Each structure stands twice: as C-alpha cells, then as structure tokens.
Amino acid sequence: MAQNKGAIVRYRAIDRCLRKKNGRYGWEELAKACNEALYDAFSEHFSVSRRQIFLDLNHMESNAGYRALIKRTKDGKRTYYSYEDPNFSIEKTPITEGEAEQLKETILMLNRFKGMPHFEWMEELLSKLEDTFHLKGSGESVIGFEQNQYLKGIENITPLFEAIVNKQVLNIRYKSFKANKPITCEIHPYFLKQYNNRWFLFGWNTEFGMITNFALDRIEAISPMFAEYREKPDNINFDEYFDDIVGVTIPKDKHIEHIVMRVAPDRYPYIKNKPLHPSQHCYDKEMRITIDVIPNSELISLLLSFGSQMEVLEPQSVRDMMREHVKTLNKFYK
C-alpha cells in the first residue's frame, strides 16, 4: 500500500466521524473506522494504532494539513473528538501549500504539450487549474524540454496512443528512407518511444511474425482493422526492452559486445558525467570507457558524433563498422 494513499484514506475516514453531530468517537472508534476504510480501499486488513490516530489528528490540525479545529471532550478517562464547527470538512478546504507546490510542478510539466497537435484541450485544462487554484505565474517558462512541435508525424501520437490503450489492430502504410515505395502492414501496437527527438511505434508485425518498430515521421496512413488483437508476448517488458542497446533498433542474430573506447582528455569528463549507456564504466588513468551493448546503427552514429575525440579499441567488429563509415566520409572530404 502506498503510504500517501493510505494516509488520505485515514484522513477521510476520521473526517467522516468528526462531522457526525451526535457521534462519540474516541481513538478506538476512529481506528476502527480507519481500518474499515482501508479494507474497502485496498482489500487488506490493517491495524491502525493509537499513536497513528494521534499523528493523523495533529496533521489534520496543522498548517501543512487541513487547519482543522478539533475539539477534545473528556468523559472520565476517555477523550472524544469532534469538529468545533460541525459544518467543517477536509473535503471543503482549499489545497494545502504542499499540494499547491506539487500542482505547480505538474502544470510546468504539462505545459510542454502546449501547441502540440491533438493537445489543444491542454490549453483549457491548464487555464482552469491556474485560475481555480490561483497558481498563475509570470507566464514565462522556467524549464525547457527538447520538443519539436513541428516534427513530421507527431500528429500520429494521439491515434497510436489510443490504439495501444484500446488494443486496436492497425493497418499502417509505411515508407522507409531506403524504400522506393511504401509498404502496408498489419500491426498490433504495444508501445511508443521517443529517441533523438523522433518518435517510434513498437508492435507485432503480422507479416514478419515479430515485434518491429516504425518511425512516426515515415508513416503515411493509419486505419483500424477488424482483426483479433494479439497481446504483447509475456517475455516482453518495455521497461527493460531497450536495456542492451543505444536507441531503438535491436538487430537480429547479434549479441552484447564489450566495447572499449579511448577518449580525448578534454572530452573525457563530458562523457564521464553524461554516460553513453547505463552499463558505462570509466577508467580515469587510461582515459578509457567501456559499455556493454548490442551494436546497432544508432550506436555507430553516436560514436561517430565524437569525431577524432574518440577511438573504438575493441571489438574488431565495431572498429570495422566505424572504419567503413569513415571511408565513406573520406570520399566527400578529399
């Protein structure tokens, strides 16, 4: 059970008790109400302690909580709790300072979608949030994201996202940079990923009998198909799917290579602080770095981007791939 979710369930359970005008609620009754509410919310049995009830009451009274005015009535050895104002409820209170700060951060994050196709509704939502909770700032951005709202194919994000959520089989007309004419594919969509400021769709390609990816800027048309949706294979977890590569391309019949690189002294600190891959290890004395990945075209492009400031030492297969690209470049700059 998430701690914050559990706390909110307890606060609301206590709130319902304290609002009852003829109720007599000591800490035992409040704990029982909390246990019942937690069971309804999470289908688990809990045992809320006396100490937890006191902590919850103190939080509800605090400025960080709900600023509730809670009356304590002694009857013999027992203490009963109720609101001083019987019309008070935490459901009626404005958001707290902490909640306001979190909401501000959320608004900043949502602002990155402004102006993007199919996200026009975001403009109205943000305006309502800012006006309702008095969170409107200077209007100037304080954080920038690498996002090209004019990128070709970005208009496909919404229909593809909806197809993934709704498990809708798609007919996609696609034309790669290398092909002379477009192809048509039956795709069972699973996942959208952004890499190097481009978006890619991953899904089951019926023709190939495997998961393939499609660059959104090369998709020419999308239409729904009346076919049974093929669920994502159980052994595929997209949180881990890209762990062994740089980029989005997983080559066939290739395995992870231990790649060793020598880096120029003035470039080494940059790469050390901004790793090429999570598997990166640095060797300061030799100015060398290593990564363990499956070689693909994105890796070669990344390594070439460092020019003469990086040399691949091992394995020979990756050195050969680099050499072929350098030979081609050399033809242009003789």
C-alpha beads as a LAMMPS data file, in Angstrom:
LAMMPS data file: protein, C-alpha beads

334 atoms
333 bonds

1 atom types
1 bond types

-500.0 500.0 xlo xhi
-500.0 500.0 ylo yhi
-500.0 500.0 zlo zhi

Masses

1 110.0

Atoms # bond

1 1 1 0.000 0.000 0.000
2 1 1 1.375 3.423 -0.927
3 1 1 1.897 5.476 2.247
4 1 1 0.319 8.688 0.876
5 1 1 -2.758 6.852 -0.414
6 1 1 -3.207 5.132 2.942
7 1 1 -2.910 8.442 4.792
8 1 1 -5.566 10.086 2.626
9 1 1 -7.946 7.180 3.244
10 1 1 -7.399 7.560 7.012
11 1 1 -7.911 11.349 6.969
12 1 1 -11.177 10.960 5.098
13 1 1 -12.384 8.223 7.467
14 1 1 -11.591 10.397 10.505
15 1 1 -13.235 13.368 8.780
16 1 1 -16.500 11.435 8.342
17 1 1 -16.511 10.553 12.036
18 1 1 -15.753 14.076 13.285
19 1 1 -18.529 15.532 11.118
20 1 1 -21.244 13.467 12.792
21 1 1 -23.062 15.775 15.199
22 1 1 -24.250 13.079 17.613
23 1 1 -21.257 10.794 17.309
24 1 1 -18.928 9.880 20.147
25 1 1 -15.553 8.963 18.736
26 1 1 -12.542 8.167 20.858
27 1 1 -9.303 6.953 19.346
28 1 1 -10.557 3.334 19.309
29 1 1 -13.633 4.248 17.223
30 1 1 -11.519 6.352 14.884
31 1 1 -9.050 3.481 14.469
32 1 1 -11.903 1.071 13.688
33 1 1 -13.295 3.475 11.071
34 1 1 -9.830 3.795 9.509
35 1 1 -9.348 0.016 9.404
36 1 1 -12.702 -0.452 7.667
37 1 1 -11.958 2.309 5.144
38 1 1 -8.506 0.866 4.391
39 1 1 -10.007 -2.577 3.847
40 1 1 -12.593 -1.131 1.442
41 1 1 -9.848 0.715 -0.448
42 1 1 -7.140 -1.956 -0.596
43 1 1 -8.889 -5.260 0.275
44 1 1 -6.376 -5.836 3.062
45 1 1 -6.726 -5.995 6.835
46 1 1 -4.962 -3.240 8.800
47 1 1 -4.491 -2.397 12.455
48 1 1 -4.195 1.360 12.880
49 1 1 -2.512 2.168 16.184
50 1 1 -3.394 4.727 18.860
51 1 1 -0.191 6.609 18.022
52 1 1 -1.143 6.743 14.321
53 1 1 -4.550 8.230 15.157
54 1 1 -2.910 10.968 17.246
55 1 1 -0.435 11.701 14.441
56 1 1 -3.291 11.912 11.933
57 1 1 -5.286 14.278 14.150
58 1 1 -2.241 16.508 14.619
59 1 1 -1.632 16.565 10.879
60 1 1 -5.250 17.484 10.156
61 1 1 -4.911 20.408 12.579
62 1 1 -1.603 21.644 11.172
63 1 1 -0.974 24.281 8.501
64 1 1 0.633 21.583 6.366
65 1 1 -2.582 19.582 6.674
66 1 1 -6.146 20.914 6.691
67 1 1 -6.086 23.546 9.502
68 1 1 -8.973 21.716 11.154
69 1 1 -10.210 22.923 14.561
70 1 1 -10.724 19.694 16.505
71 1 1 -12.486 19.736 19.856
72 1 1 -11.448 17.276 22.557
73 1 1 -14.157 16.387 25.095
74 1 1 -13.199 14.494 28.280
75 1 1 -15.636 11.985 29.767
76 1 1 -13.999 10.204 32.649
77 1 1 -10.804 8.604 31.369
78 1 1 -11.867 8.778 27.741
79 1 1 -11.454 11.607 25.239
80 1 1 -13.883 12.101 22.353
81 1 1 -13.132 14.072 19.215
82 1 1 -15.299 16.294 17.016
83 1 1 -15.039 19.417 14.894
84 1 1 -15.624 22.751 16.645
85 1 1 -17.554 23.774 13.536
86 1 1 -19.971 20.933 12.678
87 1 1 -20.097 22.177 9.076
88 1 1 -16.341 21.829 8.599
89 1 1 -14.918 19.089 6.395
90 1 1 -11.490 18.500 4.901
91 1 1 -13.309 17.956 1.612
92 1 1 -14.284 21.636 1.660
93 1 1 -10.862 23.075 2.465
94 1 1 -8.613 24.624 -0.191
95 1 1 -5.464 22.780 -1.188
96 1 1 -2.529 22.965 1.187
97 1 1 0.746 24.753 0.486
98 1 1 2.452 21.444 -0.212
99 1 1 -0.304 20.380 -2.594
100 1 1 -0.108 23.753 -4.330
101 1 1 3.628 23.326 -4.907
102 1 1 3.101 19.846 -6.321
103 1 1 0.341 21.165 -8.569
104 1 1 2.613 23.943 -9.809
105 1 1 5.245 21.370 -10.752
106 1 1 2.590 19.342 -12.564
107 1 1 1.444 22.411 -14.502
108 1 1 5.033 23.109 -15.541
109 1 1 5.339 19.556 -16.845
110 1 1 2.005 19.711 -18.689
111 1 1 2.980 22.982 -20.337
112 1 1 5.431 21.104 -22.563
113 1 1 2.430 19.776 -24.522
114 1 1 1.048 23.227 -25.342
115 1 1 0.779 23.820 -29.052
116 1 1 1.203 20.163 -29.995
117 1 1 -1.389 18.647 -32.341
118 1 1 -4.311 16.910 -30.593
119 1 1 -3.335 18.526 -27.279
120 1 1 -5.399 21.692 -27.727
121 1 1 -7.525 20.588 -24.753
122 1 1 -4.438 21.033 -22.584
123 1 1 -4.656 24.828 -23.001
124 1 1 -8.125 24.944 -21.437
125 1 1 -7.202 22.495 -18.671
126 1 1 -4.123 24.469 -17.643
127 1 1 -6.058 27.735 -17.622
128 1 1 -8.691 26.224 -15.336
129 1 1 -6.068 24.823 -12.955
130 1 1 -4.190 28.116 -12.794
131 1 1 -7.326 30.206 -12.241
132 1 1 -9.086 27.834 -9.817
133 1 1 -6.087 27.413 -7.512
134 1 1 -4.556 30.883 -8.082
135 1 1 -1.353 29.368 -9.404
136 1 1 -0.858 31.599 -12.392
137 1 1 2.725 32.788 -12.565
138 1 1 4.541 35.308 -14.714
139 1 1 3.778 33.337 -17.850
140 1 1 7.462 32.871 -18.598
141 1 1 8.889 29.373 -18.916
142 1 1 11.420 28.330 -16.300
143 1 1 12.190 24.920 -17.775
144 1 1 12.716 23.850 -21.360
145 1 1 12.200 20.455 -22.960
146 1 1 13.618 19.206 -26.225
147 1 1 10.354 19.041 -28.117
148 1 1 9.768 19.919 -31.772
149 1 1 6.060 20.610 -32.194
150 1 1 6.544 20.869 -35.984
151 1 1 8.126 17.426 -36.274
152 1 1 6.605 15.403 -39.093
153 1 1 4.486 12.517 -37.861
154 1 1 3.795 13.959 -34.425
155 1 1 0.115 14.143 -35.348
156 1 1 0.112 10.330 -35.233
157 1 1 0.893 10.165 -31.497
158 1 1 -2.707 10.517 -30.316
159 1 1 -4.320 7.929 -32.635
160 1 1 -1.499 5.460 -31.966
161 1 1 -1.694 6.014 -28.212
162 1 1 -5.449 5.401 -28.318
163 1 1 -4.938 2.249 -30.404
164 1 1 -2.475 0.885 -27.819
165 1 1 -4.813 1.611 -24.915
166 1 1 -7.861 0.214 -26.730
167 1 1 -5.951 -2.782 -28.199
168 1 1 -6.924 -1.866 -31.736
169 1 1 -5.239 -3.647 -34.651
170 1 1 -3.983 -1.168 -37.265
171 1 1 -3.279 -1.119 -40.961
172 1 1 -0.244 1.108 -41.492
173 1 1 1.171 2.409 -44.752
174 1 1 4.858 2.978 -44.205
175 1 1 7.727 4.198 -46.363
176 1 1 11.251 3.939 -45.014
177 1 1 14.043 6.215 -46.213
178 1 1 15.624 3.309 -48.119
179 1 1 12.463 2.001 -49.841
180 1 1 11.325 3.094 -53.286
181 1 1 7.654 2.689 -52.453
182 1 1 5.558 2.333 -49.278
183 1 1 4.513 -0.988 -47.763
184 1 1 1.295 -1.871 -45.940
185 1 1 1.495 -3.742 -42.630
186 1 1 -0.920 -5.244 -40.121
187 1 1 0.339 -4.015 -36.750
188 1 1 -0.732 -4.862 -33.216
189 1 1 0.540 -1.732 -31.387
190 1 1 2.235 -2.029 -27.979
191 1 1 4.487 0.907 -27.194
192 1 1 5.553 4.450 -28.170
193 1 1 9.097 5.657 -27.540
194 1 1 10.966 8.874 -28.231
195 1 1 14.628 8.796 -29.151
196 1 1 16.812 11.581 -30.507
197 1 1 13.759 13.824 -30.920
198 1 1 11.961 11.246 -33.090
199 1 1 9.023 9.042 -32.114
200 1 1 8.778 5.296 -32.789
201 1 1 5.920 2.803 -32.612
202 1 1 6.626 -0.758 -31.485
203 1 1 4.166 -3.525 -32.286
204 1 1 3.660 -7.032 -33.584
205 1 1 4.212 -7.127 -37.328
206 1 1 1.997 -9.921 -38.670
207 1 1 3.947 -10.255 -41.916
208 1 1 7.325 -10.632 -40.180
209 1 1 5.966 -12.580 -37.191
210 1 1 7.872 -10.431 -34.701
211 1 1 7.941 -7.063 -32.958
212 1 1 9.229 -4.283 -35.216
213 1 1 9.442 -0.511 -34.912
214 1 1 8.146 2.248 -37.157
215 1 1 9.338 5.850 -37.184
216 1 1 6.261 8.052 -36.929
217 1 1 7.610 10.530 -39.467
218 1 1 7.648 7.726 -42.104
219 1 1 4.051 6.603 -41.511
220 1 1 1.865 7.771 -44.403
221 1 1 -1.532 6.435 -43.285
222 1 1 -3.185 4.690 -40.327
223 1 1 -6.532 2.890 -40.351
224 1 1 -8.220 0.463 -37.924
225 1 1 -8.622 -3.208 -38.827
226 1 1 -11.338 -5.607 -37.726
227 1 1 -8.986 -8.335 -36.543
228 1 1 -8.351 -10.060 -33.241
229 1 1 -5.710 -8.207 -31.235
230 1 1 -2.548 -10.132 -30.447
231 1 1 -1.460 -9.465 -26.873
232 1 1 2.129 -8.489 -26.145
233 1 1 4.292 -11.581 -25.513
234 1 1 4.715 -12.319 -21.808
235 1 1 8.505 -12.217 -22.097
236 1 1 8.491 -8.639 -23.405
237 1 1 8.731 -5.852 -20.836
238 1 1 9.226 -2.459 -22.449
239 1 1 10.666 -1.086 -19.212
240 1 1 13.626 -3.403 -19.882
241 1 1 13.343 -3.917 -23.657
242 1 1 15.940 -1.270 -24.523
243 1 1 18.436 -2.028 -21.750
244 1 1 21.001 -3.651 -24.049
245 1 1 21.045 -1.106 -26.872
246 1 1 21.569 2.549 -27.672
247 1 1 18.496 3.906 -29.423
248 1 1 15.575 1.802 -30.600
249 1 1 16.903 -0.798 -33.053
250 1 1 17.509 -4.368 -31.864
251 1 1 19.404 -6.201 -34.648
252 1 1 18.731 -9.840 -35.428
253 1 1 21.277 -12.501 -34.555
254 1 1 23.586 -10.119 -32.691
255 1 1 24.699 -10.313 -29.098
256 1 1 26.009 -7.954 -26.440
257 1 1 29.579 -6.774 -27.062
258 1 1 32.058 -5.343 -24.572
259 1 1 33.053 -2.113 -26.323
260 1 1 36.215 -0.299 -25.243
261 1 1 36.893 3.305 -26.251
262 1 1 39.744 5.761 -25.735
263 1 1 38.609 9.352 -25.262
264 1 1 40.478 12.657 -25.685
265 1 1 41.316 14.329 -22.317
266 1 1 39.147 17.390 -22.937
267 1 1 36.137 15.200 -23.878
268 1 1 36.526 12.543 -21.215
269 1 1 34.881 14.497 -18.317
270 1 1 31.851 15.210 -20.509
271 1 1 31.282 11.537 -21.321
272 1 1 32.006 10.520 -17.727
273 1 1 29.254 12.832 -16.459
274 1 1 26.860 12.040 -19.306
275 1 1 27.176 8.266 -19.875
276 1 1 26.656 6.810 -23.320
277 1 1 24.772 3.888 -21.734
278 1 1 23.840 2.750 -18.205
279 1 1 26.472 -0.029 -18.433
280 1 1 29.283 2.511 -18.845
281 1 1 32.454 2.153 -16.764
282 1 1 35.231 4.746 -16.677
283 1 1 38.964 4.271 -16.241
284 1 1 40.435 7.678 -15.459
285 1 1 44.123 6.868 -15.757
286 1 1 43.808 5.459 -19.273
287 1 1 41.035 7.883 -20.326
288 1 1 39.043 4.862 -21.408
289 1 1 35.374 3.962 -21.128
290 1 1 33.553 0.692 -21.718
291 1 1 29.922 -0.150 -22.433
292 1 1 28.157 -3.475 -22.901
293 1 1 25.591 -3.210 -25.684
294 1 1 24.357 -4.828 -28.875
295 1 1 25.941 -2.865 -31.760
296 1 1 23.403 -1.119 -33.992
297 1 1 23.204 1.867 -36.325
298 1 1 22.307 4.286 -33.510
299 1 1 25.429 3.278 -31.574
300 1 1 27.676 3.872 -34.593
301 1 1 26.067 7.288 -35.207
302 1 1 26.619 8.212 -31.573
303 1 1 30.284 7.163 -31.617
304 1 1 30.902 8.981 -34.907
305 1 1 29.458 12.164 -33.398
306 1 1 32.593 12.459 -31.229
307 1 1 34.818 12.621 -34.293
308 1 1 38.540 12.474 -33.610
309 1 1 37.970 12.772 -29.854
310 1 1 37.094 9.096 -29.522
311 1 1 38.597 5.845 -30.827
312 1 1 36.967 2.438 -30.582
313 1 1 39.622 -0.068 -29.448
314 1 1 37.529 -3.223 -29.123
315 1 1 35.932 -5.313 -30.501
316 1 1 37.294 -5.535 -34.012
317 1 1 33.805 -5.913 -35.497
318 1 1 32.777 -2.473 -34.204
319 1 1 36.110 -0.981 -35.323
320 1 1 35.364 -2.341 -38.803
321 1 1 31.907 -0.725 -38.779
322 1 1 33.467 2.602 -37.793
323 1 1 36.158 2.233 -40.463
324 1 1 33.589 1.723 -43.242
325 1 1 31.755 4.884 -42.255
326 1 1 35.000 6.860 -42.077
327 1 1 35.977 5.615 -45.554
328 1 1 32.702 6.866 -46.935
329 1 1 33.167 10.236 -45.239
330 1 1 36.703 10.464 -46.569
331 1 1 35.379 10.321 -50.124
332 1 1 33.485 13.562 -49.506
333 1 1 36.369 15.483 -47.919
334 1 1 39.386 14.684 -50.050

Bonds

1 1 1 2
2 1 2 3
3 1 3 4
4 1 4 5
5 1 5 6
6 1 6 7
7 1 7 8
8 1 8 9
9 1 9 10
10 1 10 11
11 1 11 12
12 1 12 13
13 1 13 14
14 1 14 15
15 1 15 16
16 1 16 17
17 1 17 18
18 1 18 19
19 1 19 20
20 1 20 21
21 1 21 22
22 1 22 23
23 1 23 24
24 1 24 25
25 1 25 26
26 1 26 27
27 1 27 28
28 1 28 29
29 1 29 30
30 1 30 31
31 1 31 32
32 1 32 33
33 1 33 34
34 1 34 35
35 1 35 36
36 1 36 37
37 1 37 38
38 1 38 39
39 1 39 40
40 1 40 41
41 1 41 42
42 1 42 43
43 1 43 44
44 1 44 45
45 1 45 46
46 1 46 47
47 1 47 48
48 1 48 49
49 1 49 50
50 1 50 51
51 1 51 52
52 1 52 53
53 1 53 54
54 1 54 55
55 1 55 56
56 1 56 57
57 1 57 58
58 1 58 59
59 1 59 60
60 1 60 61
61 1 61 62
62 1 62 63
63 1 63 64
64 1 64 65
65 1 65 66
66 1 66 67
67 1 67 68
68 1 68 69
69 1 69 70
70 1 70 71
71 1 71 72
72 1 72 73
73 1 73 74
74 1 74 75
75 1 75 76
76 1 76 77
77 1 77 78
78 1 78 79
79 1 79 80
80 1 80 81
81 1 81 82
82 1 82 83
83 1 83 84
84 1 84 85
85 1 85 86
86 1 86 87
87 1 87 88
88 1 88 89
89 1 89 90
90 1 90 91
91 1 91 92
92 1 92 93
93 1 93 94
94 1 94 95
95 1 95 96
96 1 96 97
97 1 97 98
98 1 98 99
99 1 99 100
100 1 100 101
101 1 101 102
102 1 102 103
103 1 103 104
104 1 104 105
105 1 105 106
106 1 106 107
107 1 107 108
108 1 108 109
109 1 109 110
110 1 110 111
111 1 111 112
112 1 112 113
113 1 113 114
114 1 114 115
115 1 115 116
116 1 116 117
117 1 117 118
118 1 118 119
119 1 119 120
120 1 120 121
121 1 121 122
122 1 122 123
123 1 123 124
124 1 124 125
125 1 125 126
126 1 126 127
127 1 127 128
128 1 128 129
129 1 129 130
130 1 130 131
131 1 131 132
132 1 132 133
133 1 133 134
134 1 134 135
135 1 135 136
136 1 136 137
137 1 137 138
138 1 138 139
139 1 139 140
140 1 140 141
141 1 141 142
142 1 142 143
143 1 143 144
144 1 144 145
145 1 145 146
146 1 146 147
147 1 147 148
148 1 148 149
149 1 149 150
150 1 150 151
151 1 151 152
152 1 152 153
153 1 153 154
154 1 154 155
155 1 155 156
156 1 156 157
157 1 157 158
158 1 158 159
159 1 159 160
160 1 160 161
161 1 161 162
162 1 162 163
163 1 163 164
164 1 164 165
165 1 165 166
166 1 166 167
167 1 167 168
168 1 168 169
169 1 169 170
170 1 170 171
171 1 171 172
172 1 172 173
173 1 173 174
174 1 174 175
175 1 175 176
176 1 176 177
177 1 177 178
178 1 178 179
179 1 179 180
180 1 180 181
181 1 181 182
182 1 182 183
183 1 183 184
184 1 184 185
185 1 185 186
186 1 186 187
187 1 187 188
188 1 188 189
189 1 189 190
190 1 190 191
191 1 191 192
192 1 192 193
193 1 193 194
194 1 194 195
195 1 195 196
196 1 196 197
197 1 197 198
198 1 198 199
199 1 199 200
200 1 200 201
201 1 201 202
202 1 202 203
203 1 203 204
204 1 204 205
205 1 205 206
206 1 206 207
207 1 207 208
208 1 208 209
209 1 209 210
210 1 210 211
211 1 211 212
212 1 212 213
213 1 213 214
214 1 214 215
215 1 215 216
216 1 216 217
217 1 217 218
218 1 218 219
219 1 219 220
220 1 220 221
221 1 221 222
222 1 222 223
223 1 223 224
224 1 224 225
225 1 225 226
226 1 226 227
227 1 227 228
228 1 228 229
229 1 229 230
230 1 230 231
231 1 231 232
232 1 232 233
233 1 233 234
234 1 234 235
235 1 235 236
236 1 236 237
237 1 237 238
238 1 238 239
239 1 239 240
240 1 240 241
241 1 241 242
242 1 242 243
243 1 243 244
244 1 244 245
245 1 245 246
246 1 246 247
247 1 247 248
248 1 248 249
249 1 249 250
250 1 250 251
251 1 251 252
252 1 252 253
253 1 253 254
254 1 254 255
255 1 255 256
256 1 256 257
257 1 257 258
258 1 258 259
259 1 259 260
260 1 260 261
261 1 261 262
262 1 262 263
263 1 263 264
264 1 264 265
265 1 265 266
266 1 266 267
267 1 267 268
268 1 268 269
269 1 269 270
270 1 270 271
271 1 271 272
272 1 272 273
273 1 273 274
274 1 274 275
275 1 275 276
276 1 276 277
277 1 277 278
278 1 278 279
279 1 279 280
280 1 280 281
281 1 281 282
282 1 282 283
283 1 283 284
284 1 284 285
285 1 285 286
286 1 286 287
287 1 287 288
288 1 288 289
289 1 289 290
290 1 290 291
291 1 291 292
292 1 292 293
293 1 293 294
294 1 294 295
295 1 295 296
296 1 296 297
297 1 297 298
298 1 298 299
299 1 299 300
300 1 300 301
301 1 301 302
302 1 302 303
303 1 303 304
304 1 304 305
305 1 305 306
306 1 306 307
307 1 307 308
308 1 308 309
309 1 309 310
310 1 310 311
311 1 311 312
312 1 312 313
313 1 313 314
314 1 314 315
315 1 315 316
316 1 316 317
317 1 317 318
318 1 318 319
319 1 319 320
320 1 320 321
321 1 321 322
322 1 322 323
323 1 323 324
324 1 324 325
325 1 325 326
326 1 326 327
327 1 327 328
328 1 328 329
329 1 329 330
330 1 330 331
331 1 331 332
332 1 332 333
333 1 333 334
